[in-house]
Amino acid sequence: MDVYDAKQPQTCLICGFTIDHNKQGRFTSHLKNEHNFTNVKKRIINALLATT
């Protein structure tokens, strides 16, 4: 498993938007503002649990 590094680029799997780093929660802000995710952590955990 790769270690998470906020300095590395991330790509949104919903829309393909790429962000050059996730410092200051920029990726989370993208999910909240562009995709109306109000509780990102809970949604991610639920999605992961649904796939196991």
Helices and strands as residue ranges (DSSP letters): E 10-11, E 18-19, G 23-25, H 26-35, H 40-50
